[in-house]
Amino acid sequence: MKNQDEVLSAAVHARLVSARQSLAKQMAQLGLREQDGWRISEELRNSPQGTQFVLRPIHTRLDSPGLEATVTIDNDGCPC
């Protein structure tokens, strides 16, 4: 049987993988390709709801199209 930390860690990981895949799909639909210099930036920010992983497309020379995927982890460690 897995302990609570392992269960929460797996749930957070699954949400992050899903968010990355969703953002990558949106980027592909807009033609934002890795071979053209586009990457997914990941950052953390605090909010009243908990910690947020924020994923955005970035490029070294071009402006971001404003896409964003967010995964919030509440103060108990559960992905919301």
Distance bins in CASP14 RR format, pairs under 12 A and 6 or more apart:
PFRMAT RR
TARGET T0000
AUTHOR 0000-0000-0000
RMODE 2
METHOD distances of the structure
MODEL  1
1 7 0 0 0 0 1 0 0 0 0 0 0
2 8 0 0 0 0 1 0 0 0 0 0 0
2 9 0 0 0 0 1 0 0 0 0 0 0
2 10 1 0 0 1 0 0 0 0 0 0 0
2 11 0 0 0 0 0 1 0 0 0 0 0
3 9 0 0 0 0 1 0 0 0 0 0 0
3 10 0 0 0 0 0 1 0 0 0 0 0
4 10 0 0 0 0 0 1 0 0 0 0 0
4 11 0 0 0 0 0 1 0 0 0 0 0
4 76 0 0 0 0 1 0 0 0 0 0 0
4 77 0 0 0 0 1 0 0 0 0 0 0
4 78 0 0 0 0 0 1 0 0 0 0 0
5 11 0 0 0 0 0 1 0 0 0 0 0
5 12 0 0 0 0 0 1 0 0 0 0 0
5 76 0 0 0 0 0 1 0 0 0 0 0
5 77 0 0 0 0 1 0 0 0 0 0 0
5 78 0 0 0 0 0 1 0 0 0 0 0
6 12 0 0 0 0 0 1 0 0 0 0 0
6 13 0 0 0 0 0 1 0 0 0 0 0
7 13 0 0 0 0 0 1 0 0 0 0 0
7 14 0 0 0 0 0 1 0 0 0 0 0
7 77 0 0 0 0 0 1 0 0 0 0 0
7 78 0 0 0 0 1 0 0 0 0 0 0
7 79 0 0 0 0 0 1 0 0 0 0 0
8 14 0 0 0 0 0 1 0 0 0 0 0
8 15 0 0 0 0 0 1 0 0 0 0 0
8 73 0 0 0 0 1 0 0 0 0 0 0
8 74 0 0 0 0 0 1 0 0 0 0 0
8 76 0 0 0 0 1 0 0 0 0 0 0
8 77 1 0 1 0 0 0 0 0 0 0 0
8 78 1 0 0 1 0 0 0 0 0 0 0
8 79 1 0 0 1 0 0 0 0 0 0 0
9 15 0 0 0 0 0 1 0 0 0 0 0
9 16 0 0 0 0 0 1 0 0 0 0 0
9 73 0 0 0 0 0 1 0 0 0 0 0
9 77 0 0 0 0 1 0 0 0 0 0 0
9 78 0 0 0 0 0 1 0 0 0 0 0
9 79 0 0 0 0 0 1 0 0 0 0 0
10 16 0 0 0 0 0 1 0 0 0 0 0
10 17 0 0 0 0 0 1 0 0 0 0 0
10 78 0 0 0 0 0 1 0 0 0 0 0
10 79 0 0 0 0 0 1 0 0 0 0 0
11 17 0 0 0 0 0 1 0 0 0 0 0
11 18 0 0 0 0 0 1 0 0 0 0 0
11 71 0 0 0 0 0 1 0 0 0 0 0
11 73 0 0 0 0 1 0 0 0 0 0 0
11 74 0 0 0 0 0 1 0 0 0 0 0
11 76 0 0 0 0 0 1 0 0 0 0 0
11 77 0 0 0 0 1 0 0 0 0 0 0
11 78 1 0 0 1 0 0 0 0 0 0 0
11 79 1 0 1 0 0 0 0 0 0 0 0
11 80 0 0 0 0 0 1 0 0 0 0 0
12 18 0 0 0 0 0 1 0 0 0 0 0
12 19 0 0 0 0 0 1 0 0 0 0 0
12 51 0 0 0 0 1 0 0 0 0 0 0
12 52 0 0 0 0 0 1 0 0 0 0 0
12 53 0 0 0 0 1 0 0 0 0 0 0
12 71 1 0 0 1 0 0 0 0 0 0 0
12 72 0 0 0 0 0 1 0 0 0 0 0
12 73 1 0 1 0 0 0 0 0 0 0 0
12 74 0 0 0 0 0 1 0 0 0 0 0
12 76 0 0 0 0 0 1 0 0 0 0 0
12 77 1 0 0 1 0 0 0 0 0 0 0
12 78 0 0 0 0 1 0 0 0 0 0 0
12 79 1 0 1 0 0 0 0 0 0 0 0
12 80 0 0 0 0 0 1 0 0 0 0 0
13 19 0 0 0 0 0 1 0 0 0 0 0
13 20 0 0 0 0 0 1 0 0 0 0 0
13 53 0 0 0 0 0 1 0 0 0 0 0
13 71 0 0 0 0 0 1 0 0 0 0 0
13 73 0 0 0 0 0 1 0 0 0 0 0
13 79 0 0 0 0 1 0 0 0 0 0 0
14 20 0 0 0 0 0 1 0 0 0 0 0
14 21 0 0 0 0 0 1 0 0 0 0 0
14 71 0 0 0 0 1 0 0 0 0 0 0
14 79 1 0 0 1 0 0 0 0 0 0 0
15 21 0 0 0 0 0 1 0 0 0 0 0
15 22 0 0 0 0 0 1 0 0 0 0 0
15 52 0 0 0 0 0 1 0 0 0 0 0
15 53 0 0 0 0 1 0 0 0 0 0 0
15 55 0 0 0 0 0 1 0 0 0 0 0
15 69 0 0 0 0 1 0 0 0 0 0 0
15 70 0 0 0 0 0 1 0 0 0 0 0
15 71 1 0 1 0 0 0 0 0 0 0 0
15 72 0 0 0 0 1 0 0 0 0 0 0
15 73 0 0 0 0 1 0 0 0 0 0 0
15 74 0 0 0 0 0 1 0 0 0 0 0
15 77 0 0 0 0 0 1 0 0 0 0 0
15 78 0 0 0 0 0 1 0 0 0 0 0
15 79 1 0 1 0 0 0 0 0 0 0 0
15 80 0 0 0 0 1 0 0 0 0 0 0
16 22 0 0 0 0 0 1 0 0 0 0 0
16 23 0 0 0 0 0 1 0 0 0 0 0
16 40 0 0 0 0 0 1 0 0 0 0 0
16 42 0 0 0 0 1 0 0 0 0 0 0
16 44 0 0 0 0 0 1 0 0 0 0 0
16 51 0 0 0 0 0 1 0 0 0 0 0
16 52 0 0 0 0 0 1 0 0 0 0 0
16 53 1 0 0 1 0 0 0 0 0 0 0
16 54 0 0 0 0 0 1 0 0 0 0 0
16 55 0 0 0 0 1 0 0 0 0 0 0
16 69 0 0 0 0 1 0 0 0 0 0 0
16 70 0 0 0 0 0 1 0 0 0 0 0
16 71 1 0 1 0 0 0 0 0 0 0 0
16 72 0 0 0 0 0 1 0 0 0 0 0
16 73 0 0 0 0 1 0 0 0 0 0 0
16 79 0 0 0 0 1 0 0 0 0 0 0
17 23 0 0 0 0 0 1 0 0 0 0 0
17 24 0 0 0 0 0 1 0 0 0 0 0
17 53 0 0 0 0 0 1 0 0 0 0 0
17 55 0 0 0 0 0 1 0 0 0 0 0
17 69 0 0 0 0 0 1 0 0 0 0 0
17 71 0 0 0 0 1 0 0 0 0 0 0
17 79 0 0 0 0 0 1 0 0 0 0 0
18 24 0 0 0 0 0 1 0 0 0 0 0
18 25 0 0 0 0 0 1 0 0 0 0 0
18 53 0 0 0 0 0 1 0 0 0 0 0
18 55 0 0 0 0 0 1 0 0 0 0 0
18 69 0 0 0 0 1 0 0 0 0 0 0
18 70 0 0 0 0 0 1 0 0 0 0 0
18 71 0 0 0 0 1 0 0 0 0 0 0
18 79 0 0 0 0 1 0 0 0 0 0 0
19 25 0 0 0 0 0 1 0 0 0 0 0
19 26 0 0 0 0 0 1 0 0 0 0 0
19 40 0 0 0 0 1 0 0 0 0 0 0
19 42 0 0 0 0 1 0 0 0 0 0 0
19 52 0 0 0 0 0 1 0 0 0 0 0
19 53 1 0 0 1 0 0 0 0 0 0 0
19 54 0 0 0 0 1 0 0 0 0 0 0
19 55 1 0 1 0 0 0 0 0 0 0 0
19 56 0 0 0 0 0 1 0 0 0 0 0
19 67 0 0 0 0 0 1 0 0 0 0 0
19 68 0 0 0 0 1 0 0 0 0 0 0
19 69 1 0 1 0 0 0 0 0 0 0 0
19 70 1 0 0 1 0 0 0 0 0 0 0
19 71 1 0 1 0 0 0 0 0 0 0 0
19 72 0 0 0 0 0 1 0 0 0 0 0
19 73 0 0 0 0 0 1 0 0 0 0 0
19 79 0 0 0 0 1 0 0 0 0 0 0
20 26 0 0 0 0 0 1 0 0 0 0 0
20 27 0 0 0 0 0 1 0 0 0 0 0
20 39 0 0 0 0 0 1 0 0 0 0 0
20 40 1 0 0 1 0 0 0 0 0 0 0
20 41 0 0 0 0 0 1 0 0 0 0 0
20 42 0 0 0 0 1 0 0 0 0 0 0
20 53 0 0 0 0 1 0 0 0 0 0 0
20 54 0 0 0 0 0 1 0 0 0 0 0
20 55 1 0 0 1 0 0 0 0 0 0 0
20 56 0 0 0 0 0 1 0 0 0 0 0
20 57 0 0 0 0 0 1 0 0 0 0 0
20 69 1 0 0 1 0 0 0 0 0 0 0
20 70 0 0 0 0 0 1 0 0 0 0 0
20 71 0 0 0 0 1 0 0 0 0 0 0
21 27 0 0 0 0 0 1 0 0 0 0 0
21 28 0 0 0 0 0 1 0 0 0 0 0
21 40 0 0 0 0 0 1 0 0 0 0 0
21 55 0 0 0 0 0 1 0 0 0 0 0
21 69 0 0 0 0 1 0 0 0 0 0 0
22 28 0 0 0 0 0 1 0 0 0 0 0
22 29 0 0 0 0 0 1 0 0 0 0 0
22 40 0 0 0 0 0 1 0 0 0 0 0
22 55 0 0 0 0 1 0 0 0 0 0 0
22 67 0 0 0 0 1 0 0 0 0 0 0
22 68 0 0 0 0 0 1 0 0 0 0 0
22 69 1 0 1 0 0 0 0 0 0 0 0
22 70 0 0 0 0 0 1 0 0 0 0 0
22 71 0 0 0 0 0 1 0 0 0 0 0
23 29 0 0 0 0 0 1 0 0 0 0 0
23 30 0 0 0 0 0 1 0 0 0 0 0
23 32 0 0 0 0 1 0 0 0 0 0 0
23 38 0 0 0 0 0 1 0 0 0 0 0
23 39 0 0 0 0 0 1 0 0 0 0 0
23 40 1 0 0 1 0 0 0 0 0 0 0
23 41 0 0 0 0 0 1 0 0 0 0 0
23 42 0 0 0 0 0 1 0 0 0 0 0
23 53 0 0 0 0 0 1 0 0 0 0 0
23 54 0 0 0 0 0 1 0 0 0 0 0
23 55 1 0 1 0 0 0 0 0 0 0 0
23 56 1 0 0 1 0 0 0 0 0 0 0
23 57 1 0 0 1 0 0 0 0 0 0 0
23 58 0 0 0 0 0 1 0 0 0 0 0
23 64 0 0 0 0 0 1 0 0 0 0 0
23 65 0 0 0 0 0 1 0 0 0 0 0
23 66 0 0 0 0 0 1 0 0 0 0 0
23 67 1 0 0 1 0 0 0 0 0 0 0
23 68 1 0 0 1 0 0 0 0 0 0 0
23 69 1 0 1 0 0 0 0 0 0 0 0
23 70 0 0 0 0 0 1 0 0 0 0 0
23 71 0 0 0 0 0 1 0 0 0 0 0
24 30 0 0 0 0 0 1 0 0 0 0 0
24 31 0 0 0 0 0 1 0 0 0 0 0
24 32 0 0 0 0 1 0 0 0 0 0 0
24 33 0 0 0 0 0 1 0 0 0 0 0
24 34 0 0 0 0 1 0 0 0 0 0 0
24 38 0 0 0 0 1 0 0 0 0 0 0
24 39 0 0 0 0 0 1 0 0 0 0 0
24 40 1 0 0 1 0 0 0 0 0 0 0
24 55 0 0 0 0 1 0 0 0 0 0 0
24 56 0 0 0 0 0 1 0 0 0 0 0
24 57 0 0 0 0 1 0 0 0 0 0 0
24 67 0 0 0 0 0 1 0 0 0 0 0
24 69 0 0 0 0 1 0 0 0 0 0 0
25 31 0 0 0 0 0 1 0 0 0 0 0
25 32 0 0 0 0 0 1 0 0 0 0 0
25 40 0 0 0 0 0 1 0 0 0 0 0
25 57 0 0 0 0 0 1 0 0 0 0 0
25 67 0 0 0 0 0 1 0 0 0 0 0
25 69 0 0 0 0 0 1 0 0 0 0 0
26 32 0 0 0 0 1 0 0 0 0 0 0
26 38 0 0 0 0 0 1 0 0 0 0 0
26 40 0 0 0 0 0 1 0 0 0 0 0
26 55 0 0 0 0 0 1 0 0 0 0 0
26 56 0 0 0 0 0 1 0 0 0 0 0
26 57 0 0 0 0 1 0 0 0 0 0 0
26 65 0 0 0 0 1 0 0 0 0 0 0
26 66 0 0 0 0 0 1 0 0 0 0 0
26 67 1 0 1 0 0 0 0 0 0 0 0
26 68 0 0 0 0 1 0 0 0 0 0 0
26 69 0 0 0 0 1 0 0 0 0 0 0
27 33 1 0 0 1 0 0 0 0 0 0 0
27 34 0 0 0 0 1 0 0 0 0 0 0
27 36 0 0 0 0 0 1 0 0 0 0 0
27 37 0 0 0 0 0 1 0 0 0 0 0
27 38 1 0 0 1 0 0 0 0 0 0 0
27 39 0 0 0 0 1 0 0 0 0 0 0
27 40 1 0 0 1 0 0 0 0 0 0 0
27 41 0 0 0 0 0 1 0 0 0 0 0
27 55 0 0 0 0 0 1 0 0 0 0 0
27 56 0 0 0 0 1 0 0 0 0 0 0
27 57 1 0 1 0 0 0 0 0 0 0 0
27 58 0 0 0 0 0 1 0 0 0 0 0
27 59 0 0 0 0 0 1 0 0 0 0 0
27 64 0 0 0 0 0 1 0 0 0 0 0
27 65 0 0 0 0 1 0 0 0 0 0 0
27 66 0 0 0 0 0 1 0 0 0 0 0
27 67 1 0 0 1 0 0 0 0 0 0 0
27 68 0 0 0 0 0 1 0 0 0 0 0
27 69 0 0 0 0 0 1 0 0 0 0 0
28 34 0 0 0 0 1 0 0 0 0 0 0
28 35 0 0 0 0 0 1 0 0 0 0 0
28 36 0 0 0 0 0 1 0 0 0 0 0
28 38 0 0 0 0 1 0 0 0 0 0 0
28 40 0 0 0 0 0 1 0 0 0 0 0
28 57 0 0 0 0 0 1 0 0 0 0 0
28 67 0 0 0 0 0 1 0 0 0 0 0
29 57 0 0 0 0 0 1 0 0 0 0 0
29 65 0 0 0 0 0 1 0 0 0 0 0
29 67 0 0 0 0 0 1 0 0 0 0 0
30 36 0 0 0 0 0 1 0 0 0 0 0
30 38 0 0 0 0 1 0 0 0 0 0 0
30 57 0 0 0 0 1 0 0 0 0 0 0
30 59 0 0 0 0 0 1 0 0 0 0 0
30 62 0 0 0 0 0 1 0 0 0 0 0
30 64 0 0 0 0 0 1 0 0 0 0 0
30 65 1 0 0 1 0 0 0 0 0 0 0
30 66 0 0 0 0 0 1 0 0 0 0 0
30 67 1 0 0 1 0 0 0 0 0 0 0
31 37 0 0 0 0 0 1 0 0 0 0 0
31 38 0 0 0 0 1 0 0 0 0 0 0
31 57 0 0 0 0 0 1 0 0 0 0 0
31 59 0 0 0 0 0 1 0 0 0 0 0
31 62 0 0 0 0 0 1 0 0 0 0 0
31 65 0 0 0 0 1 0 0 0 0 0 0
31 67 0 0 0 0 0 1 0 0 0 0 0
32 38 1 0 1 0 0 0 0 0 0 0 0
32 39 0 0 0 0 1 0 0 0 0 0 0
32 40 0 0 0 0 1 0 0 0 0 0 0
32 56 0 0 0 0 0 1 0 0 0 0 0
32 57 1 0 1 0 0 0 0 0 0 0 0
32 58 0 0 0 0 1 0 0 0 0 0 0
32 59 1 0 0 1 0 0 0 0 0 0 0
32 62 0 0 0 0 1 0 0 0 0 0 0
32 63 0 0 0 0 0 1 0 0 0 0 0
32 64 0 0 0 0 1 0 0 0 0 0 0
32 65 1 0 0 1 0 0 0 0 0 0 0
32 66 0 0 0 0 0 1 0 0 0 0 0
32 67 0 0 0 0 1 0 0 0 0 0 0
33 39 0 0 0 0 0 1 0 0 0 0 0
33 57 0 0 0 0 0 1 0 0 0 0 0
33 59 0 0 0 0 0 1 0 0 0 0 0
33 62 0 0 0 0 0 1 0 0 0 0 0
34 40 0 0 0 0 1 0 0 0 0 0 0
34 57 0 0 0 0 0 1 0 0 0 0 0
34 58 0 0 0 0 0 1 0 0 0 0 0
34 59 0 0 0 0 0 1 0 0 0 0 0
35 59 0 0 0 0 0 1 0 0 0 0 0
36 57 0 0 0 0 0 1 0 0 0 0 0
36 59 1 0 0 1 0 0 0 0 0 0 0
36 60 0 0 0 0 0 1 0 0 0 0 0
36 61 0 0 0 0 0 1 0 0 0 0 0
36 62 0 0 0 0 1 0 0 0 0 0 0
37 57 0 0 0 0 1 0 0 0 0 0 0
37 58 0 0 0 0 1 0 0 0 0 0 0
37 59 1 0 1 0 0 0 0 0 0 0 0
37 60 1 0 0 1 0 0 0 0 0 0 0
37 61 0 0 0 0 1 0 0 0 0 0 0
37 62 0 0 0 0 1 0 0 0 0 0 0
38 56 0 0 0 0 0 1 0 0 0 0 0
38 57 1 0 1 0 0 0 0 0 0 0 0
38 58 1 0 0 1 0 0 0 0 0 0 0
38 59 1 0 1 0 0 0 0 0 0 0 0
38 60 0 0 0 0 1 0 0 0 0 0 0
38 61 0 0 0 0 0 1 0 0 0 0 0
38 62 0 0 0 0 1 0 0 0 0 0 0
38 63 0 0 0 0 0 1 0 0 0 0 0
38 64 0 0 0 0 1 0 0 0 0 0 0
38 65 0 0 0 0 1 0 0 0 0 0 0
38 67 0 0 0 0 0 1 0 0 0 0 0
39 55 0 0 0 0 0 1 0 0 0 0 0
39 56 0 0 0 0 1 0 0 0 0 0 0
39 57 1 0 0 1 0 0 0 0 0 0 0
39 58 1 0 1 0 0 0 0 0 0 0 0
39 59 1 0 0 1 0 0 0 0 0 0 0
39 60 0 0 0 0 1 0 0 0 0 0 0
39 62 0 0 0 0 0 1 0 0 0 0 0
39 64 0 0 0 0 0 1 0 0 0 0 0
40 53 0 0 0 0 0 1 0 0 0 0 0
40 54 0 0 0 0 0 1 0 0 0 0 0
40 55 1 0 1 0 0 0 0 0 0 0 0
40 56 1 0 0 1 0 0 0 0 0 0 0
40 57 1 0 0 1 0 0 0 0 0 0 0
40 58 1 0 0 1 0 0 0 0 0 0 0
40 59 0 0 0 0 0 1 0 0 0 0 0
40 64 0 0 0 0 0 1 0 0 0 0 0
40 67 0 0 0 0 1 0 0 0 0 0 0
40 68 0 0 0 0 0 1 0 0 0 0 0
40 69 0 0 0 0 1 0 0 0 0 0 0
41 53 0 0 0 0 0 1 0 0 0 0 0
41 54 0 0 0 0 1 0 0 0 0 0 0
41 55 1 0 0 1 0 0 0 0 0 0 0
41 56 1 0 1 0 0 0 0 0 0 0 0
41 57 1 0 0 1 0 0 0 0 0 0 0
41 58 1 0 1 0 0 0 0 0 0 0 0
41 59 0 0 0 0 1 0 0 0 0 0 0
41 60 0 0 0 0 0 1 0 0 0 0 0
41 64 0 0 0 0 1 0 0 0 0 0 0
41 66 0 0 0 0 0 1 0 0 0 0 0
41 67 0 0 0 0 0 1 0 0 0 0 0
41 68 0 0 0 0 1 0 0 0 0 0 0
41 69 0 0 0 0 0 1 0 0 0 0 0
42 52 0 0 0 0 0 1 0 0 0 0 0
42 53 1 0 0 1 0 0 0 0 0 0 0
42 54 1 0 0 1 0 0 0 0 0 0 0
42 55 1 0 1 0 0 0 0 0 0 0 0
42 56 0 0 0 0 1 0 0 0 0 0 0
42 57 0 0 0 0 0 1 0 0 0 0 0
42 58 0 0 0 0 0 1 0 0 0 0 0
42 68 0 0 0 0 0 1 0 0 0 0 0
42 69 0 0 0 0 1 0 0 0 0 0 0
42 70 0 0 0 0 0 1 0 0 0 0 0
42 71 0 0 0 0 1 0 0 0 0 0 0
43 51 0 0 0 0 0 1 0 0 0 0 0
43 52 0 0 0 0 1 0 0 0 0 0 0
43 53 1 0 0 1 0 0 0 0 0 0 0
43 54 1 0 1 0 0 0 0 0 0 0 0
43 55 0 0 0 0 1 0 0 0 0 0 0
43 56 1 0 0 1 0 0 0 0 0 0 0
43 58 0 0 0 0 0 1 0 0 0 0 0
43 68 0 0 0 0 0 1 0 0 0 0 0
43 69 0 0 0 0 0 1 0 0 0 0 0
43 70 0 0 0 0 0 1 0 0 0 0 0
43 71 0 0 0 0 0 1 0 0 0 0 0
44 50 0 0 0 0 0 1 0 0 0 0 0
44 51 1 0 0 1 0 0 0 0 0 0 0
44 52 1 0 0 1 0 0 0 0 0 0 0
44 53 1 0 0 1 0 0 0 0 0 0 0
44 54 1 0 0 1 0 0 0 0 0 0 0
44 55 0 0 0 0 0 1 0 0 0 0 0
44 70 0 0 0 0 0 1 0 0 0 0 0
44 71 0 0 0 0 0 1 0 0 0 0 0
44 72 0 0 0 0 0 1 0 0 0 0 0
44 73 0 0 0 0 1 0 0 0 0 0 0
45 51 1 0 0 1 0 0 0 0 0 0 0
45 52 1 0 1 0 0 0 0 0 0 0 0
45 53 0 0 0 0 1 0 0 0 0 0 0
45 54 1 0 1 0 0 0 0 0 0 0 0
45 55 0 0 0 0 0 1 0 0 0 0 0
45 56 0 0 0 0 0 1 0 0 0 0 0
45 68 0 0 0 0 0 1 0 0 0 0 0
45 70 0 0 0 0 1 0 0 0 0 0 0
45 71 0 0 0 0 0 1 0 0 0 0 0
45 72 0 0 0 0 1 0 0 0 0 0 0
45 73 0 0 0 0 0 1 0 0 0 0 0
46 52 1 0 0 1 0 0 0 0 0 0 0
46 53 0 0 0 0 0 1 0 0 0 0 0
46 54 0 0 0 0 0 1 0 0 0 0 0
46 72 0 0 0 0 0 1 0 0 0 0 0
46 73 0 0 0 0 0 1 0 0 0 0 0
46 75 0 0 0 0 0 1 0 0 0 0 0
47 53 0 0 0 0 0 1 0 0 0 0 0
47 54 0 0 0 0 0 1 0 0 0 0 0
47 70 0 0 0 0 1 0 0 0 0 0 0
47 71 0 0 0 0 0 1 0 0 0 0 0
47 72 1 0 0 1 0 0 0 0 0 0 0
47 73 0 0 0 0 0 1 0 0 0 0 0
47 74 0 0 0 0 0 1 0 0 0 0 0
47 75 0 0 0 0 0 1 0 0 0 0 0
47 80 0 0 0 0 0 1 0 0 0 0 0
48 72 0 0 0 0 0 1 0 0 0 0 0
48 74 0 0 0 0 0 1 0 0 0 0 0
48 75 0 0 0 0 1 0 0 0 0 0 0
49 70 0 0 0 0 0 1 0 0 0 0 0
49 71 0 0 0 0 0 1 0 0 0 0 0
49 72 1 0 1 0 0 0 0 0 0 0 0
49 73 0 0 0 0 1 0 0 0 0 0 0
49 74 1 0 0 1 0 0 0 0 0 0 0
49 75 0 0 0 0 1 0 0 0 0 0 0
49 76 0 0 0 0 0 1 0 0 0 0 0
49 77 0 0 0 0 0 1 0 0 0 0 0
49 78 0 0 0 0 0 1 0 0 0 0 0
49 79 0 0 0 0 0 1 0 0 0 0 0
49 80 1 0 0 1 0 0 0 0 0 0 0
50 70 0 0 0 0 0 1 0 0 0 0 0
50 71 0 0 0 0 0 1 0 0 0 0 0
50 72 1 0 0 1 0 0 0 0 0 0 0
50 73 1 0 0 1 0 0 0 0 0 0 0
50 74 1 0 1 0 0 0 0 0 0 0 0
50 75 1 0 1 0 0 0 0 0 0 0 0
50 76 0 0 0 0 1 0 0 0 0 0 0
50 77 0 0 0 0 1 0 0 0 0 0 0
50 78 0 0 0 0 0 1 0 0 0 0 0
50 79 0 0 0 0 0 1 0 0 0 0 0
50 80 0 0 0 0 1 0 0 0 0 0 0
51 70 0 0 0 0 0 1 0 0 0 0 0
51 71 0 0 0 0 1 0 0 0 0 0 0
51 72 1 0 0 1 0 0 0 0 0 0 0
51 73 1 0 1 0 0 0 0 0 0 0 0
51 74 0 0 0 0 1 0 0 0 0 0 0
51 75 0 0 0 0 1 0 0 0 0 0 0
51 76 0 0 0 0 0 1 0 0 0 0 0
51 77 0 0 0 0 1 0 0 0 0 0 0
51 78 0 0 0 0 0 1 0 0 0 0 0
51 79 0 0 0 0 0 1 0 0 0 0 0
51 80 0 0 0 0 0 1 0 0 0 0 0
52 68 0 0 0 0 0 1 0 0 0 0 0
52 69 0 0 0 0 0 1 0 0 0 0 0
52 70 1 0 1 0 0 0 0 0 0 0 0
52 71 1 0 0 1 0 0 0 0 0 0 0
52 72 1 0 1 0 0 0 0 0 0 0 0
52 73 1 0 0 1 0 0 0 0 0 0 0
52 74 0 0 0 0 0 1 0 0 0 0 0
52 79 0 0 0 0 0 1 0 0 0 0 0
52 80 0 0 0 0 1 0 0 0 0 0 0
53 68 0 0 0 0 0 1 0 0 0 0 0
53 69 0 0 0 0 1 0 0 0 0 0 0
53 70 1 0 0 1 0 0 0 0 0 0 0
53 71 1 0 1 0 0 0 0 0 0 0 0
53 72 1 0 0 1 0 0 0 0 0 0 0
53 73 1 0 0 1 0 0 0 0 0 0 0
53 79 0 0 0 0 1 0 0 0 0 0 0
53 80 0 0 0 0 0 1 0 0 0 0 0
54 64 0 0 0 0 0 1 0 0 0 0 0
54 66 0 0 0 0 0 1 0 0 0 0 0
54 67 0 0 0 0 0 1 0 0 0 0 0
54 68 1 0 0 1 0 0 0 0 0 0 0
54 69 1 0 0 1 0 0 0 0 0 0 0
54 70 1 0 1 0 0 0 0 0 0 0 0
54 71 0 0 0 0 1 0 0 0 0 0 0
54 72 0 0 0 0 1 0 0 0 0 0 0
54 73 0 0 0 0 0 1 0 0 0 0 0
55 64 0 0 0 0 0 1 0 0 0 0 0
55 66 0 0 0 0 0 1 0 0 0 0 0
55 67 0 0 0 0 1 0 0 0 0 0 0
55 68 1 0 0 1 0 0 0 0 0 0 0
55 69 1 0 1 0 0 0 0 0 0 0 0
55 70 1 0 0 1 0 0 0 0 0 0 0
55 71 1 0 0 1 0 0 0 0 0 0 0
56 63 0 0 0 0 0 1 0 0 0 0 0
56 64 1 0 1 0 0 0 0 0 0 0 0
56 65 0 0 0 0 1 0 0 0 0 0 0
56 66 1 0 0 1 0 0 0 0 0 0 0
56 67 1 0 0 1 0 0 0 0 0 0 0
56 68 1 0 1 0 0 0 0 0 0 0 0
56 69 1 0 0 1 0 0 0 0 0 0 0
56 70 0 0 0 0 1 0 0 0 0 0 0
57 63 0 0 0 0 0 1 0 0 0 0 0
57 64 1 0 1 0 0 0 0 0 0 0 0
57 65 1 0 0 1 0 0 0 0 0 0 0
57 66 1 0 0 1 0 0 0 0 0 0 0
57 67 1 0 1 0 0 0 0 0 0 0 0
57 68 0 0 0 0 1 0 0 0 0 0 0
57 69 0 0 0 0 1 0 0 0 0 0 0
58 64 1 0 0 1 0 0 0 0 0 0 0
58 65 0 0 0 0 0 1 0 0 0 0 0
58 66 0 0 0 0 0 1 0 0 0 0 0
58 67 0 0 0 0 0 1 0 0 0 0 0
58 68 0 0 0 0 0 1 0 0 0 0 0
59 65 0 0 0 0 1 0 0 0 0 0 0
59 66 0 0 0 0 0 1 0 0 0 0 0
70 79 0 0 0 0 0 1 0 0 0 0 0
70 80 0 0 0 0 1 0 0 0 0 0 0
71 77 0 0 0 0 0 1 0 0 0 0 0
71 78 0 0 0 0 0 1 0 0 0 0 0
71 79 1 0 0 1 0 0 0 0 0 0 0
71 80 0 0 0 0 1 0 0 0 0 0 0
72 78 0 0 0 0 1 0 0 0 0 0 0
72 79 1 0 0 1 0 0 0 0 0 0 0
72 80 1 0 1 0 0 0 0 0 0 0 0
73 79 1 0 1 0 0 0 0 0 0 0 0
73 80 1 0 0 1 0 0 0 0 0 0 0
74 80 1 0 1 0 0 0 0 0 0 0 0
END
